[in-house]
Amino acid sequence: SLLTVYLFAMLVLIVLQIAGTVLCMYNKDNIRRNAENKFKEYISKYKDATSDEYDAEINDIVDTLQHALHCCGLKTPYDWATENADYFLLYGFPDSCQCDVDYDDSTCVSIDFDI
């Protein structure tokens, strides 16, 4: 009957969710390392809009993550100096490193850095 098909489908979905959770927990270090490496790569490819190598998608990803997570760089703001020294020396930190004045959180720190 239709109810049996529905129950079977739900059982399969539950088993798949449990398997996915176990796989993620087992591979969490690899997942974290891959995500960190990918973010470092994106920081290194971050360019000014006037650059011939500008990739709006990469810049949007970095800006969105930094803004949403209220962070700058992967671990510290100075990741910009090590991962993308050319950009950092010319422009400093990107605007997405600056705090949103409407966001009330003591962990958000505006960065002033004169080159």
N, C-alpha and C positions, 0 to 999 in steps of 0.2 A: 504494500500500500504506500501511499504518499508519505505517511507519517514515518514509516520504516526508512524510506529513502532520506528523509530529512534528518532523522536521528543518526543514520550512518554518515551522512555528510558532516554533521556537527562533530561526531566522534573523530572523523578523519582530521578535521580542522583543529580540534583540541590536541590530538597527537602531534600534528605538525607544529603547533605553537610550542608545545613542550620540547620537542626535538630542537627547534630553532633556539629556544632559550638555553638549553643545555649546550648547544654548539657555541653560542655567543659567550657563555660563561667559561667554557673550556678554552676558547680562543681570544679572550679579552685582551691579553697582552699583545697579541699580534694585531688585533683590531686597533688598539690604541697606538701602537707603533706605526702602523700604516696610515692612520689618520694624521698623526703628528708629522710624518714624512711628507704627506700630501700637502698639508698646510704650509710647511716650510717651502716646498716647491712653489706653491702659489704665491707666497711672500716674495720669493726670488724672481718670479715672473711679473710681479706687480709693476706697472709702468704708468707714467704720466700720459694723459689723453693725447698729447701732441707727439708722442713717440711713435715711430714706425712699428715698433713691437707691441704696441698697446693692444690688449685683449680685454674688452669690456666685461666679458663673462668672468674672467679670473679676478679682475678688480671688484666686481660686484660680489663675488663669493667671499673674498677677504673682507670687504667692507661690511657686508651683511653679518658675517660671523662675529667680527670684532664689535660691531654695534649691538647685536643681540645678546652677546655674552659679556658685554661691558669689559672687554679686555683689549690689549694691544700686544700684538706678537703672539708667539706660541706660549712662552713661559714668562717673558719679560718684554717690555717695550724695546729693549735694546737688541732683541732678535732682528729688528729691522736693520741695525747697523751691521750685523754679521751675515744675515741671509740676503740682503739687498743693499749693499753699501752704496752702489751708484745712485739709486733712488734716494736713499737716506741722506747722502751728502748734498744732493741738489735740493731736495724738498723737505727733509726732516721726516717727521711721522705723518702718515696720512690722516685726513680729517676724521676717519672712523676711529682713530685712537682717542679722540677728544670726548669728554663726558657730555652727556645730554643734560642740560641744565634742568630739565623737567623731571629727570630721574633722581629720586632722593635715595641715595645709597652711599654709605660712607666708604665702601670699597672702590668706588669709582673715583679715580684721580686724574685730573687734567694734567697734561704734560707740557711743560714749557722747556724748550731746548734750543738754545741759540747756537748756531754753527759758526 
